[in-house]
Amino acid sequence: MESWVLQVEGMSCTGCERRIGSVLRRIDDVTGVTADHTSGRVEVRANSAASRDVTVQRIEAAGFRVTEQTPR
């Protein structure tokens, strides 16, 4: 299992957290998502590191901006 943290700009409320969670949980390999709008952090857990690029693309397609990626 892989885990990484993304710094995301544009999350301003719990609705944004739910939107990001919903978008990312549709990716087959993603097993968990924790989003926090106050810190701008999104932690993603997945079965494959290959999902990392897909998560960034999906977050940005949802109208947010990923500014940093950190493996855990």
C-alpha positions in Angstrom: 0.0 0.0 0.0 1.2 3.5 -0.9 0.4 6.7 0.9 1.1 10.3 0.1 0.1 13.8 1.1 -0.9 16.6 -1.3 -1.0 20.3 -0.6 -4.1 21.6 -2.3 -5.1 25.2 -2.9 -8.7 26.2 -3.3 -10.4 24.1 -0.5 -12.4 26.5 1.6 -15.0 24.4 3.4 -16.1 20.9 4.3 -18.0 20.7 1.0 -14.6 21.0 -0.8 -13.3 18.2 1.4 -16.2 16.0 0.5 -15.9 16.8 -3.2 -12.2 15.9 -3.3 -12.9 12.7 -1.4 -15.8 11.7 -3.7 -13.7 12.3 -6.8 -10.7 10.4 -5.5 -12.6 7.4 -4.2 -13.8 6.7 -7.8 -10.2 5.8 -8.7 -9.9 2.0 -8.6 -6.7 1.8 -6.6 -7.5 4.4 -4.0 -8.4 2.9 -0.7 -8.7 6.0 1.5 -8.8 9.8 1.4 -8.5 12.3 4.2 -9.0 16.0 3.2 -8.6 19.0 5.5 -9.5 22.4 4.1 -8.0 24.3 7.0 -4.5 23.0 6.3 -5.0 22.4 2.6 -3.8 18.8 3.0 -5.1 15.7 1.3 -3.8 12.4 2.3 -4.3 9.6 -0.1 -3.9 5.8 0.4 -3.8 3.5 -2.6 -2.8 0.1 -3.7 -0.4 1.5 -6.3 1.9 4.4 -6.6 0.8 4.8 -10.2 -2.4 6.3 -8.9 -0.5 9.4 -7.7 -0.6 11.1 -11.1 -4.2 10.2 -11.6 -5.2 11.7 -8.2 -3.4 15.0 -9.1 -5.2 15.1 -12.4 -8.6 14.5 -10.9 -8.1 17.1 -8.1 -7.1 19.7 -10.7 -10.0 18.7 -13.0 -12.3 19.3 -10.0 -11.1 22.9 -9.9 -8.4 22.8 -7.2 -4.6 23.2 -7.5 -2.1 20.7 -6.2 1.0 22.6 -5.1 3.1 19.9 -3.5 3.3 16.1 -3.2 5.0 14.3 -0.3 5.3 10.5 0.0 4.6 9.0 3.4 
